[in-house]
Amino acid sequence: MPAIVTKQFRVRNAKGFVNNLLSSSEGGASAYDGVSYVYLSFGKVVPWDETNFGADDSNPPDPDEDVSLLYDVFRDGIAASRVSADEVRLGIRRYDWTSGTVYSQYDDQDPTIMNGTAVFFVFDPITGHIFKCLDNNSGGKSTVRPAAPIAAITEQSFFTSDGYRWKFMAQTSLVDQKFLTTNYVPIRTLNVHPTASVPVGYQLQHDIQSRANTGTIETYSVTSAGSGFQKHSGGVPVRTIDTGTSATAFALTDDALLSTSDDFYNGSTIVVDNGSGVPESGIISDYVGSSRTVTLDAATPLSYTPAGGGAETYHIGPTVWVAGDGAGANAYAICTQAGTIKQVNALNTANTGNSYTFATVTIDPQSRDVGSGVSVRSIIPPQGGHGHDPADELNGFNVLLNKTINGAGEGNTYPISNDYRVVSLLRNPLLANGYNQDVLTPATTGANWFANTGSVHMSTWLVCNTTTLAMGQGPNPADAMQAFDQWNSGAGPQPDDEIVGINSGAKGRVVEFNTDGRGILNITNVVANTSGGTFLEDEAVILTRTYTGFVPTTNNYVVANGFSLGFVADPEFDVLQVGELKAGTGEVLYVENRRPIRRSPEQRETITIVIEF
């Protein structure tokens, strides 16, 4: 059966992902099954050509989504850091305003608007403002950069001199600039409840959202231009008013195209613009051809007396009537000199009505114009009106994640002597400490807590000797000093060395060793022995192949004896520490295979991830 997954479904899922990162005090979920503890993990020290045929470190393979994906994330994992609500935002596509571009205009019946393929909004990288195109001047080029309107009319759409009509929608504050990428812009839909606080830098957007009016009609689509219209001034409103007598009577500046016949424009609509950005209109009840004097119907006066002398421009066209399930919409038509209808426009926000879900548009026969064949369609705004929900209206079905890792991190969690090739997102993994396989569901107390801390190590840590004076037990204690001295010329285990536990038979790859003086042998890609056991305390860890590919012929080992400095035991750590996350728990939301990223103590790595829902 024909069906469709709507854009709103996609946006709702993206919003749900972001909102679930909030704590209950921040408005997020309060029950354990509704909370998302999401971790950014990184790992895989093993080069791609060792594990994936046809791939190498210059050409990483595409991730395969299969059952082993979750286990590979843990097996290759080095460390993970929890993602906070301040490190994610909704995102929309980035389209910087560029002069000479023909932008699509919003249209409720255009599927490309809803599926995100039309370019109907722009971003100004100078101000961080985002504008929606409501009218593209019949497919004309945009040549005037849109700018935020004055505070008095922030809720209104506005015209630029190139004929485009824009609506200010949203802004990107300095705080959210970090989420900007070449292709995406962060966006928020603010909580505009009267008791809600306004985030710093978002007051203008807050005003737009809170003043959005549902069911307004700000734009119209001319589907058939018709022909034969005569009672108009032709073209765009560039003609001016000569003198003004009152709000209902004024004389037009002499123009060869104006009719000299009395009553010629009776029943037509005149639109007057004094440059304030809020044009007004009235229906002409009388016209004196010799003096070009216009008198408006008493029911449709202007709100002021025109100053004249060219201070105001005007346009005359056939009167437009809008009928539907709402009320208050007011529009005017612009004719070409050839007598066709070029555009039908709403006057301003005060004349766009409200509560429309459908409307029909007709040219009033009372204008007694002989034109015919015109067809105009009203364009219905999204739910809540333009600007009510910027993320939904501008297809914010993307999640932008931006996280920075500094050096070794807290507790030396992030290794600084190796590289990594895989970045992943894990949702709700369980802590290894206290894990009980007999407990079927996570709990808020007792066993099986969701990991809800900051940073954790996923690799295995062994506290080993760091000098030849503290070898402890081994395969041949008498050769202890020689064994350590021979391992990489006395430097001990090196990144990417392959090792095996002499008693456990467990295997792994060295991430780093003793980088902070605590004797920690950091191991990943741990492969258990046939009994499922991992490395053991007080066993010798033997080098089987160096990072250069050399296979030693002598015993080169350190001992997991907890003596990191001479014979003094390190009381801060147990000898054996498995990863802090229980392997195989949680959900893998995202995996990205990368070229090797080398780490260093001074390095700040900003990882940006875009997820499209």
N, C-alpha and C positions, 0 to 999 in steps of 0.2 A: 504494500500500500504506500502511496506517496506520502512522504513526511519530511519535516525539516527540523533541524536543531537551530534554535533562534540565536541571534546575537546576544539577547539578554541572558540566555542560559550561559553563554560563554563568559559574559561580563560578571554574572552572579558568581560563577565558580572562581573567577580571579579575585573578586572582592572577598569571597569566603576564605580563600587561601590567606590573604593579607590579614583579614580580621581575626582569624583563628590564631595568629601569632600574638595577639594582644592578651594580656592577663585579664581576669574578670574585673579588676579595678579600672582597667583601661577600656572596658566595654567589650572584651572578648568573651569566649566561652568559659563557663565556670566548672562544668563537669569534666572529669578526666578524659572521657571519650570524645569530648568536643574540642579539647585543647590540641594545638599543634606545636610540639617542641621540635623545631626543624634545625638540623645541624648541617653545616657545610663541612664536608670531609675532603681530605686530599690524600693521595697515596700513589702507589706503584713506582717503586724505585727501579724495577726491572725494565730494561730497554724493550721497546715494542718488538724488535726483530727476534727476541728470545721467546716470545709468547704468541705472536700473531704472524702467521705465514704471509709474506708479501708486504708486510708493513715494516716501517722503521721509524726512528725518532723524528725524521723529517716529514713523514707521511703517516700519522697515526690512523689506526683503523676506525671505522664506524662502530659505535657500541652495538652489541647484539642484545636485544631484550629477550632473555630466556630465564629459566628458573635459577641458573647459577649467578645471575647478575647481582643479587643481594649478597650472596656469599663472597663473590669476588671483591665487592666493595669493602667488606670486612677483612678479607684475606690480604688485600693489597693496602689496606688503610694504615695511615701513619698517625693522623690526628684529626680532630673535628672540633668545630667551634659553633656554639649555638647562635642561630640567627635571631636577632631582636626585631621588634616592630619598626624600629628606626632604620633598619637596614633593608626594608622592602617598600616598594611603592607600586601602584598600578601604573601602567604605561600605555601610551598611544604612539602611533607612528609619527615620526618627525618629518615635517614638511616645512622647511624654512621659506618664508615669503621671498619670492624672487620676481623682480619686475619683468613684465613681458610674458608671464605665464597665464594661461587660461585655466582657471580653477573651476572645478565642478561646483554647482550650487546645491544646497540641501533640497531634497525632494522626497516627500514621504512615500512616493511610489517608485523610487529608483532603488533596485536591489543592491547596486554597487555601493550605495551609501551605508546600507545595513551590514554588508559583508566585509566592509573595510577596504575595498579596492579603489574607491573613488577618493581623489584628493580634494576634499571640500572644506578643509580647515588649514590654517597656517600657524607657524610658530615664529615669534620674533626673538632671535637669540640675544638681541640688545636689551630688551626689557623683560624677557621671560613671559610675555603675554601670548595667549592663544586666542585666535579669532575663527569663528565659523562663517563661511560664505553663505549668505542667504539669497543673494542675487548676483549673477555674474554678467549683468548687462548684455543679456542675449548672446552669451558665448564670447564676449570681448576679452581682451587681454587686461590683466591687472597691472597698472603702472604706478599706483599710489599706495605706499605702505600704510596699512591700517594702524591706527593708534587708539589707545584707550580713550573713551569719551570723557567729557567733563563730569565731575561728580554728580551734578544735578540731573543728568540723564544716563546714569550708568546702566539702568535697566533696559535702555532702548537700543535697538539696532541703529546703525548709522550708515550714511552714504559717504563714499569718497568721490573725488571729482572725476574719476574714470568710470563712474556709473556702477561700481560695485557696492553692494550692501553687505555690511559685516555685523556680526554680533560678538561682543567681547564675552569669552566663555570662562577662561581660567588663567592662572598664572603659576609660574614656577619660582618659588622663593630661593634665596641664597642657600638655605638649609638643604633644599632638594636638588641643587645644581649637580651634586655628585652623582645623581642617577641619570643625568643626561648622557646619551650616547650618540653616535653618528646617525643612528636610525630610529631612536626612541626618545620620548619626552615623558618625564614623570607627571602624573596628574592625580589630583585628589577630588573627591566629592565631599564637601565639608558638611558637618553636622550644624545646621542653621537653627536648631532649637534655641529659643530665647535665652535659656540658661547655659547654653554651650559656649565655651570660650573660643575665640578666633585665633588660630595659629598665627604666629608672627609672619608677616609678609603676605597674608591672604585676606586682608580686609576688603579689598575691591571685589575679589571673587565671592566672598561671603555676601556682600551687598547684592551682587548679581543673582546668586542662588536664592536668597531670601525674597527677592522681588520678582522672581520668575512667575509668569502668569499662564495658567494652563489653558490650552485651547485657543490661543491667539492666532490670527492669520496675518503674517507679516510679508508673505510672498505669494505670488501667483504665477502660473505657467500659461503662456499664450500658446495653445495647441493649434490654432488656426488664426491667422492675422486678419482675415476678412479683407474687404476692399470698399472703396467708394465713400469713405468718411470725409466730410467736408468741414464740419463745425469744430475746428481745432486750430491751434497755433502752430502745429507742426514741429517735429524734432524735439530736442531736449529743452528744458526750461532755461533759455538764455535771454529771453526778452524781459524788459523791466517795466516798472510802474512809474508814471510821470508825476502825478500828484495824488494825494490822498485827502478825502473829505471826511470820511468816517469809517467805521469798521465794516460798513456795508456798501460804501460808494467810493470809487477811485477811478482815475483816468490812466489809460495805458499809454506808454511811450509810442510815438508814431512809428509805424512799421508798415512797409508796403504789402506785407502778406496779410495784414488784418483786414477784415471785411469792412466796407463803408456802409453796409446795409443795416438799418435799424432792426433790432431784435434777432439778428442773425445767430448769436450765440445763446439765446434764451434756452434754458433747460440743460445747457452744458455745465461742466464743472471747471472752476478755475482753482489752481493750486498756487499758493503764494509762499515764498520762502524768503525770510529776512536774514538768512545766514546763521540763525541760532541753532540750526540742526533739527528744528521741530517745524516742518512746513505745515501750513493750515490750508483748508479748502472751503469753498462755498459753492452753492448752486446759483448760477446767473439767472435772475428773474427779469432783467431788462438790460438792453445794450443799445447805446446811441452811437451810430456809426460815424457821424461827423466829428464828434469829440472823443471817440473811443472810450466812452465812459461806461463802466460796469456797475450795475447795482445787484447786490446779492439778495437772495431770499432771506426774509427776516429770521427764518428758522436756522439759517446756516451762516451767521456772521463770523468775521475774524475776531480774534481776541484783542486786537489793537487797530489803531488807525495807521495805515501805511504812511511812511515818511515821504516816499516818492523820491524823485531825483536820482533814480537808479539804485536806490538802497535795497529794493526788493526785486526778485525775479518771479516770473509766473509761467504757468503753462495752462492752456485751455484744451480740454478734450471731452469726449462723450462721458456722460455720467455712468458710473458703475454701481450696481446694486449687488449686495451679498446676502444670501438667505441660507440658513441652515439651522442646526440645533443649538447654536450659541447666539450671542447678541453683541452688537457694537462694532462690528468690522466696518471699516471705511477705506475705500480704495479709489484710485484714479487711473485713467488710461493716458498713455503717451502715444500720439499718432505720428507717423512719418508724413512728410510733405506729400507723398504719393497717396495718402489716404488709407493706409493700413494701420492696424494696432501693433505697435512695436513692443510695448510693455504695459502691464498692469501692476501698480505698486500700492502697498499700504502707505498711508501718510506717515505715521510714527506709532510708537507703542501706545499712546493714548487713544489711537484710533484703530487698533487691531482687534478689538473685541476680546471675548473670552469664552471658554467652555465649548468651543467648536470641536466636533469630531468628524463632521462633514459639512460641506457648504457648496452651493451652486452660485455661479457668477453670471450676471446678465448685463447687457448694455441697455440702459433705460431708454425706452422708445419715446419718452417725453422730451428728450433732447431734439427730437424731430430731425435727426440726421438720417441721410439716405443710405449710409453704409450698411453692410450685411456680411454674413458668413463668418463672423468672428466666434471663436470658441476659447474660453478661458477656464482654467482649473485652479481652484484654491489649494494651497500646499499646507497641509495640517502639521503642526509642530509635534515633537515627541511628547510623551506623557510628562505633565508638569510644566511644559513650556520650554522654550529655548533657554538654556543656562541652568535649568533646575538640577540636572545630574550630569555634569561634564564628562565623567568617566564613561557613563553609559552612552551618551550622545555621540561621543567621539571614538567609540569602539575601543574602550580601555580593557580589552580582554587579554592583556599581557601583564605579567608580573616582572618587575625589575628588581634584582637583588644586587646590592653593592656592599661588599664586606672587605675590610682591610685587616691584614695580618701583619703584626709588627714583630720582626726578629724572631727570638725563640719563644716569645709569649710567656704567659704565667706558668711558673714551675717548669720551664724549659720544655713545654709540651710540644712546641713546633721545632723539629730538627732543623739545624742550620748548616749541616755539612753534606746534604744530599739534595737530590732533585725529586720532583714528582711529576706525574703524567696524567692523573685522573682527578677530576673534581666532581663531587657528588652531593646531592641533597638527600638527607635521611629524615624521615618523619617518625617521631615517637619511638626511637630505639629504647631498649630497657638498660638500666644500669646492671653491670655484671655483679657488683657487690650486692648480695642479698637476693640474687636471682634464684627462683625455685621453679623447676620445670613442672611440678605438680600443681602449681597455681595456674589455672587456665586463662584468667583474664587479669589485666593490669589492675592495680588497686591504688587507692589514695593513701593507704597506710599498710605497713607490713611489707611483704615480699613484692618484687616486680614493680619497682617504681619506674615511671618514665624518666629518662635522663633529662634533667631540668637545670643543669649547672652551666657554667660558662664554656670552658675548654676542657677537652679530655684527650687522652692518648688512646689510640686504637691498636697500636703495636704492642708487642711484648717487651717488658723491661726486665733485664737481669742485672743485678748489682754484682760486679766482678772485680777481681784484683786489677789494680792499675800499675803495679810495679812487680818486678821479679821477686820481691821479698815477701809477697803475700799470696803465693800460689795455692796454698791449702792442699786439698787432696786432688789427685788427678790420676791419669793412667800410669804415670811414672813420676812420683814426687821428686825423685832424685834428679830428674831432668827438667824440673820446673823452670829454673832460671833460663836454661837453654831454650826451652819451648817458647817462653815469652819473647826472648831476645830474637828468636828466629822469625817470629810473626811480623812480617813487613819491617824487617830490620829494627825491631824493638819498639816500633810505634804501636803495636797491637792491632786489633781489628780495625779495618778500614771500610768506608762505605762501599756497598755492593759485594763485599766478601761473602762467599757461601760457607755456611757452618753446619755442624751437626753436634748434638749432645751425645757424649760418649756412652752414657747410661740409658737415656731416654730414647735415643734414636731419632728425636725430633730434628727437623731441618728448617733452615730459614735463611734470609738475606739480611746482612747488616745494614741498618740505616745510618747509624753513627755510634761512636763509642767515646765515653768520658769527655764530652764536650764542655761540661760544666764542673768537672772535677769530682763528681759523685760516683764515678765508675759504672755508669749505666750503659749497658750494652743494649741498644735499641734494635729490635729485630722485627721484621715483617715477613709476609709470605710464609708463615709458619706452617709446616706440614707435619702432622702428628705421626707417631709410629703406628704400627698395625693394631695396637691396643687403644689408640685414640689419645695417648698421653702426649703432653707437651714437655717442654724443658723442665728439668728438675733442679732443686736447690743443691748446691755443693757438688755439682757434676762439672766435668771439664767440657768446655765448648771448643771444638776442634775446627780448624780451618780446613775446608775440603777443596776450595778453589778461590783464588784471589780475584779481586775486581778486574785485574788485567787478563784473567784467563789462565794464570799459572796454577798448576796442580802441584802442591808441595809433596816432597818425598819423606819429610820428617814431621814429627808431631809439633804442631804449632797450636797452642791453646791458651785460653784463660779459664778461670774457674769461678763459677757462680757461688762464691762463698761469702758475699756481703762485705768483704774488706776492700773498700775503695781507696784508702790511703794507708799504705803500710799494713800494720796489724790492727788498726783502729776500725772497728765496725761502724758503719753509717747507721745511726739509729732512726733516721728519717724515713727509710724505705725498708720494706720487706725485700728479701733477696729476689723473689720471683713476683712480678706483677704482670698479670695478663691485661689485655686492653680493658679500659674502663666501661666500654659498651659491650653488652652481651651479643656475641656474634650471631647473626641470623635473625635478629629481632628488628622490628620497625618496618618501614616501607621506603623503598627507593623511589624518589620522585623525579630524579634527574641525574644523568651521567654524561659527562663530557670528557672525551679523550683529547689530550693536548700534546704538544711538543714539550720536551722536558723544561721545567722551570727550576732553575738553580736557586737555592736559598743561601742567605748570608745573615750574619748578626745585625747588620745595619739596614737590612732590606725591609721595605714596606710594600707588600703586595696587595693591590686592590683587585679583587675578583668580581667581575660583573657577569651576571647571568640573566638572560631573558627567557621567560617561559611563556609560550602562547597557549591559551586555553581554547 
